[in-house]
Amino acid sequence: MMLDVDLQSVQEARHCLEKAKAAQQLVAGMSQSQIDQIVESMAEAAKAEAGRLAALAVEETGYGKAADKTVKNLFAANDVYQAIKDMKTVGIIRRDEQNQVWEAALPVGVIAGILPSTNPTSTLIYKSLIAVKSGNAIVFSPHPSAAKCSSETAKLMQAAAERAGAPAGLISCVSQPTMASSLELMRHSLTDVILATGGTGMVKAAYSSGKPAFGVGPGNVPVYLHTSADIPVAVRQIVQSKTFDYGTICASEQALVADKAIKRKVVAELKKQGAYFLDEHETKKVASVILAGNGLNPAIVGKPPQAIAELAGILVPPEAKLLVAEESEVGREYPFSVEKLAPILALYTVEDWQEASRLCSRLLALGGLGHTLGIHCQEQQVIERFALGQPASRIVVNSGTTFGGIGATTGIMPSLTLGCGSLGNNVTSDNIGPQHLLNVKRVAFGIREMKLDTASGSAQTSAVSAAPPAAITREEIAEIIKSVLLELQTTGK
């Protein structure tokens, strides 16, 4: 008898949630040191298996490069871990002595983790680490095209957690993911919070589930090259960033916006560093394969330039690292202006930073509001004025946006889930970390008295001492007794 796949996947999701709930209740009673030992064990296991998991991801999905996916796995296991390992996430995590407020952490509970096909293993490693660090359990719903590598990664993380004392069921993954199981996972009564990374449709489903959800938006990242930019360095960083894992990170560059005064130098440097400039005929051919239906053509995602060229019916040199086409318009009818999770760039030319600012805002509005923007510039005043006017949550200065946006080459929180704020219909503009997966309660001592003026109907406050009176020492008591005895002798009482 044929079994219904949807029903099986829904039942599996429910079973995972039940085990996760039981496991989380046990973890919630652990100390900070116990939690930290578990997280360290998970990070070490991910580090040791980074290459194998990367190869599995490329083999199953066909996206990206194994070497670069290994780097992404190591970024999660090293950079994310180092950023969170010393965080206080158990008990009282902060004490504000001046205002007499203590902050105490409580786990949110069971997390539904939605995974993308472009970064299936690194995102799972990262989400597992931040979920367990904050005392939560997590159940993953992988993309169907990355189910095997995601499941294998989840098993690895759970096994490492158990070796350090974690209960069974703390980290799990639906092995037969379907739309039905994803919806069940997001809407189930045992799910407390959703952490969604994936396509726009899946993120919208998360926000429509009735559960608190952290989602992300698309990243149509523009990058401005000002006349003061160090062009060889800027181009090197851009090429490295855009070609990393064949452009599958949503913070990667999508359009270069160069000042007219330096355009020739920029183009020459791009060619020198491996960019292939498409002629008018080739531009039309490649444009025809960028989109499919209502979105990006999955056939170009995470593919090398030569494969994209073959799909478009043209030839490019084997040494070409990325494809570049000059563009002047913005809109879905101009495919080079949209987000392209592939080594494809648009090149725009502007007169000055003011025109660049307007153009970058239009590109973000097309499909990257609230996400990331880059600028290569040596003038602080221009950087400040330009950055403050842009509808982006991360402004990456003089660094590749792929690495700068995730916090690998900048000082922002290392993360593989990048919030876009209200501009991108997200609940936060932060790089998501353990601090977002905690409920924080506040123990607040009274430090003022409320005085009500019943005649005027007004209220005033006056300060009171929130701290208990200081203890009196033996020496002070002795001095008080001496003083009293002396007074009695003097008065004759």
C-alpha positions in Angstrom: 0.0 0.0 0.0 1.3 3.5 -0.9 1.7 5.7 2.1 0.8 9.4 1.8 4.1 11.4 1.9 2.5 14.6 3.2 0.9 12.7 6.1 4.2 10.9 6.9 6.1 14.2 6.9 3.4 15.9 9.1 3.6 13.0 11.6 7.4 13.2 11.6 7.3 16.9 12.4 4.9 16.3 15.3 7.1 13.5 16.7 10.2 15.8 16.5 8.3 18.6 18.3 7.2 16.3 21.1 10.8 15.1 21.7 12.1 18.6 21.4 9.7 19.8 24.1 10.8 17.2 26.5 14.4 17.8 25.8 14.0 21.6 26.2 12.4 21.2 29.6 15.5 19.3 30.8 18.0 21.8 29.2 16.1 24.7 30.8 17.2 23.4 34.2 20.9 23.3 33.3 23.6 25.7 34.5 25.5 28.1 32.3 28.6 25.9 32.4 26.6 22.8 31.3 25.1 24.7 28.4 28.5 26.1 27.4 30.0 22.6 27.4 27.3 21.3 25.1 27.7 24.3 22.7 31.5 23.8 22.6 31.1 20.1 21.8 28.8 21.0 18.9 31.1 23.6 17.5 34.1 21.2 17.6 32.1 18.5 15.8 31.0 21.0 13.1 34.6 22.1 12.7 35.9 18.6 12.3 33.2 17.7 9.7 33.0 21.0 7.8 34.5 19.7 4.6 32.4 16.5 4.4 29.2 18.4 5.0 30.1 20.9 2.4 30.7 18.2 -0.2 27.3 16.6 0.7 25.6 19.9 0.2 27.1 20.6 -3.3 26.5 17.0 -4.4 22.8 17.1 -3.3 21.8 20.7 -4.4 24.2 21.4 -7.2 24.7 24.9 -5.8 28.1 26.5 -5.1 31.6 25.2 -4.4 32.6 22.7 -1.8 35.7 24.7 -0.8 33.6 27.8 -0.1 30.8 25.9 1.6 33.5 24.5 3.9 34.5 28.0 4.7 30.9 28.8 5.5 30.6 25.8 7.8 33.8 26.9 9.5 32.5 30.5 9.8 29.5 29.1 11.8 31.7 26.7 13.8 34.4 29.2 14.6 33.3 32.9 14.2 29.8 32.5 15.4 30.9 30.2 18.3 33.6 32.7 19.4 31.1 35.5 19.3 28.6 33.7 21.5 30.6 31.4 23.8 31.0 33.9 26.6 27.5 35.3 26.5 25.5 34.9 29.7 22.2 33.2 28.8 21.2 31.5 32.0 19.8 33.1 35.2 20.7 36.7 35.9 22.5 38.0 32.9 22.9 41.7 33.7 22.7 43.8 36.9 22.2 47.6 36.6 23.2 48.7 40.1 22.6 52.3 39.4 18.9 51.8 38.5 18.6 48.7 40.6 17.3 46.5 37.8 18.3 42.9 37.3 17.8 41.1 34.0 17.1 37.4 34.0 17.1 35.1 30.9 14.4 32.6 30.1 14.6 30.3 26.9 11.8 30.9 24.4 11.3 27.1 24.2 11.0 25.1 21.0 12.2 26.7 17.8 11.2 25.9 14.2 14.2 26.3 12.0 13.5 26.9 8.3 16.6 26.2 6.1 17.5 27.4 2.6 18.8 25.2 -0.2 21.7 27.6 -0.9 23.3 27.4 2.6 21.8 24.2 4.1 24.6 23.0 6.3 26.2 26.2 7.5 22.8 27.7 8.4 21.9 24.6 10.4 25.2 24.7 12.3 24.7 28.3 13.1 21.1 28.0 14.2 21.8 25.0 16.3 24.5 26.8 18.1 22.5 30.0 18.9 19.4 27.9 19.8 21.1 25.7 22.3 23.3 28.5 23.7 20.0 30.2 24.7 18.7 27.0 26.3 16.2 26.1 23.5 15.5 23.0 21.4 15.2 23.3 17.6 13.5 21.3 14.9 14.6 21.9 11.4 12.5 22.0 8.2 15.1 21.7 5.3 14.5 22.6 1.7 13.4 19.4 -0.1 16.5 19.6 -2.4 18.8 19.7 0.6 17.1 17.2 2.9 19.9 14.7 3.1 22.8 17.0 3.9 20.6 18.9 6.4 19.5 15.8 8.1 23.1 14.5 8.3 24.2 17.9 9.8 21.4 17.8 12.4 22.4 14.2 13.4 26.0 15.4 13.8 25.1 18.3 16.0 22.7 16.2 18.2 25.3 13.5 18.7 27.9 16.1 19.7 25.4 17.7 22.1 24.6 14.3 23.7 28.3 13.6 24.2 28.4 16.7 26.4 25.3 15.8 28.4 22.4 17.1 26.3 19.2 15.0 26.2 17.9 13.2 23.1 15.7 15.2 20.8 17.3 18.6 21.4 18.2 19.1 17.7 16.3 17.3 15.0 15.4 17.6 11.3 12.5 16.4 9.3 13.9 13.8 6.9 11.0 14.0 4.3 10.2 17.7 4.2 7.1 18.8 2.4 5.1 22.0 2.4 2.6 20.3 4.7 5.3 19.4 7.2 6.8 22.9 7.1 3.4 24.5 7.8 2.7 21.9 10.6 6.0 22.7 12.2 5.4 26.5 12.1 1.8 26.3 13.3 1.9 23.5 15.9 1.1 24.4 19.5 4.5 23.1 20.7 6.4 25.5 18.5 7.2 28.7 20.3 9.3 30.8 17.9 10.1 30.5 14.1 13.6 31.2 12.8 13.1 31.4 9.0 15.8 31.6 6.4 14.7 30.9 2.8 12.6 32.2 0.0 10.2 35.1 0.3 7.2 32.7 0.2 8.4 30.6 3.1 9.3 33.7 5.2 5.8 35.1 4.5 4.3 31.7 5.6 6.3 32.0 8.8 5.0 35.5 9.5 1.4 34.3 8.8 1.6 31.3 11.1 0.4 33.1 14.2 3.8 32.5 15.9 6.6 34.9 16.8 9.0 34.7 13.8 12.4 36.0 12.8 12.6 36.1 9.1 14.8 37.7 6.4 14.2 39.6 3.2 15.9 39.5 -0.2 19.2 41.3 -0.6 19.5 43.2 -3.9 22.8 44.7 -2.7 24.1 47.8 -4.5 27.8 48.9 -4.0 29.0 52.4 -4.6 32.5 53.1 -5.8 33.4 56.8 -5.0 36.1 58.7 -6.7 38.3 58.4 -3.6 38.1 54.6 -3.5 41.3 52.5 -3.6 40.2 50.8 -6.9 42.5 47.8 -7.0 41.7 46.9 -3.4 37.9 47.6 -3.8 37.7 45.5 -7.0 39.7 42.6 -5.4 37.3 42.6 -2.4 34.2 42.8 -4.7 35.4 39.9 -7.0 36.2 37.7 -4.0 32.9 38.5 -2.3 30.7 38.1 -5.4 32.3 34.9 -6.6 32.4 33.3 -3.1 30.3 30.1 -3.4 29.1 31.4 -6.8 27.1 34.2 -5.2 24.7 32.2 -3.0 24.9 34.4 0.1 22.2 37.0 0.0 24.5 39.8 1.2 26.6 39.4 -2.0 27.0 42.3 -4.4 24.4 42.6 -7.1 25.1 46.0 -8.8 28.2 48.2 -8.9 27.5 51.9 -9.0 30.7 53.8 -10.1 31.5 57.4 -10.4 32.0 58.5 -14.0 35.4 59.9 -13.2 36.8 56.5 -12.3 34.7 54.2 -14.5 37.5 53.4 -17.0 39.9 52.5 -14.1 37.1 50.3 -12.5 36.4 48.5 -15.7 40.1 47.9 -16.4 40.6 46.6 -12.9 37.6 44.3 -13.1 38.8 42.8 -16.4 42.3 42.4 -14.9 40.9 40.5 -11.9 38.8 38.1 -13.9 35.5 39.8 -14.8 34.1 39.1 -18.3 32.2 42.0 -19.8 29.2 41.0 -21.9 28.7 42.8 -25.2 25.2 43.9 -26.3 24.3 40.6 -27.9 25.6 38.5 -24.9 23.9 40.8 -22.4 20.5 40.1 -24.0 21.2 36.4 -24.0 22.2 36.2 -20.4 19.3 38.6 -19.4 16.9 36.0 -20.9 17.9 33.3 -18.4 18.1 35.3 -15.2 14.4 35.2 -14.4 11.9 32.4 -14.8 8.2 32.9 -14.1 7.8 35.2 -11.1 11.3 34.9 -9.7 14.9 34.1 -10.1 15.7 31.2 -12.4 17.0 28.3 -10.2 19.1 27.0 -13.1 21.6 29.9 -12.6 21.7 29.9 -8.8 25.1 29.0 -7.5 26.5 28.1 -10.9 29.9 29.1 -12.4 29.9 31.7 -15.2 30.6 29.1 -17.9 27.5 27.1 -17.0 25.4 30.2 -17.1 26.9 31.2 -20.4 26.2 27.7 -21.8 22.6 28.0 -20.6 22.3 31.4 -22.4 23.8 30.0 -25.6 27.1 32.0 -25.5 30.7 31.2 -24.8 32.9 32.8 -22.2 36.6 32.2 -21.4 37.3 29.4 -18.9 39.2 31.8 -16.7 36.2 34.2 -16.4 35.2 34.5 -12.7 32.1 36.6 -13.1 29.9 38.1 -15.8 29.3 41.9 -15.9 26.9 43.9 -18.0 26.5 47.6 -18.2 23.0 48.8 -17.2 21.2 52.1 -16.8 17.7 51.2 -15.8 16.0 49.7 -12.7 13.0 47.4 -12.7 11.9 43.8 -13.1 11.9 44.3 -16.9 15.7 44.8 -16.6 16.9 41.5 -15.2 20.4 42.6 -14.4 19.0 45.1 -11.9 17.4 42.3 -9.7 18.9 40.0 -7.0 21.0 37.4 -8.7 22.4 34.5 -6.5 25.0 33.8 -9.1 28.3 35.4 -10.3 26.5 38.1 -12.3 26.9 41.8 -11.8 25.3 45.0 -13.2 27.5 48.1 -13.7 25.9 51.5 -13.4 27.6 54.9 -14.0 26.8 58.1 -12.0 28.1 61.6 -11.9 28.5 61.9 -8.1 27.6 60.5 -4.7 24.2 62.2 -4.7 23.1 60.5 -7.9 24.6 57.3 -6.6 22.5 57.6 -3.4 19.3 57.9 -5.4 20.2 55.0 -7.6 21.2 52.7 -4.7 17.9 53.5 -3.0 16.0 52.5 -6.1 17.9 49.2 -6.4 17.1 48.5 -2.7 13.5 49.3 -3.2 13.3 46.9 -6.2 14.1 43.9 -4.0 16.5 44.6 -1.1 14.9 47.0 1.3 16.4 46.9 4.8 19.2 44.4 3.8 22.7 45.4 2.9 24.6 48.1 1.0 28.3 48.6 0.3 30.5 51.7 -0.3 34.1 51.9 -1.2 35.3 55.4 -0.2 38.1 57.2 1.8 36.2 60.3 2.7 34.4 60.1 6.1 32.0 62.9 5.4 30.8 61.2 2.2 30.5 57.9 3.9 28.4 59.3 6.7 26.0 61.4 4.4 25.6 58.5 2.0 25.0 55.9 4.6 22.5 57.8 6.6 20.3 58.3 3.5 20.1 54.6 2.6 17.2 52.2 3.4 19.6 49.4 4.5 20.3 47.8 7.9 24.0 47.0 7.1 26.2 49.6 5.4 29.5 47.8 4.7 32.4 50.2 4.2 35.6 49.2 2.3 34.9 45.5 2.4 33.1 42.8 0.4 29.5 42.8 1.3 29.2 39.0 1.5 31.8 38.9 4.3 31.0 42.3 5.8 27.3 41.7 6.0 27.6 38.4 7.9 30.2 39.8 10.3 33.2 37.9 9.0 35.3 41.1 8.1 33.4 43.7 10.1 32.7 44.2 13.8 29.0 43.3 13.6 27.5 40.1 15.1 28.6 37.0 13.1 25.4 35.5 11.8 23.8 33.7 8.8 20.4 35.2 9.4 20.3 38.9 8.6 17.2 40.8 9.6 15.9 43.6 7.4 13.8 45.5 9.9 10.4 47.0 9.1 11.7 48.2 5.7 11.9 44.5 4.7 8.8 43.4 6.7 11.0 41.8 9.4 10.7 42.1 13.2 14.4 43.2 13.6 17.2 44.7 11.6 19.8 42.9 13.6 22.1 40.0 12.7 20.3 37.2 14.7 22.1 35.7 17.7 21.2 33.9 21.0 20.0 37.2 22.5 17.0 37.1 20.2 16.0 33.7 21.4 15.6 34.6 25.0 12.8 36.1 27.0 14.3 38.6 29.4 12.4 39.4 32.6 13.4 42.3 34.8 13.6 42.4 38.6 13.1 46.1 39.4 13.6 47.5 42.9 11.8 50.7 44.0 14.0 53.7 43.8 11.4 56.5 44.0 8.2 57.2 45.9 5.1 58.3 44.1 3.5 61.3 45.8 -0.1 62.1 44.7 -1.4 65.6 45.0 -5.1 64.9 45.3 -6.0 68.6 45.2 -4.4 69.3 41.9 -4.6 65.8 40.5 -0.9 65.8 39.7 1.7 63.2 40.7 5.3 63.7 41.7 8.1 61.3 42.5 10.8 61.6 45.1 13.9 59.4 45.4 14.2 56.8 48.1 17.1 54.6 49.0 16.8 51.3 47.2 19.7 49.8 49.1 19.4 48.5 52.7 21.2 50.6 55.4 24.8 49.8 55.9 25.8 47.5 58.8 27.1 49.2 62.0 30.6 48.1 63.0 31.6 47.1 66.6 33.8 50.1 66.9 30.9 52.4 66.0 28.7 50.7 68.6 31.4 51.2 71.3 31.7 54.9 70.4 27.9 55.3 70.7 27.9 53.6 74.2 30.8 55.8 75.4 28.9 58.9 74.2 25.7 57.8 76.0 27.6 57.0 79.3 29.4 60.3 79.2 26.1 62.2 78.7 24.6 60.3 81.7 27.6 61.2 83.9 27.4 64.8 82.9 23.6 65.2 83.5 23.6 63.1 86.6 20.8 60.9 85.2 
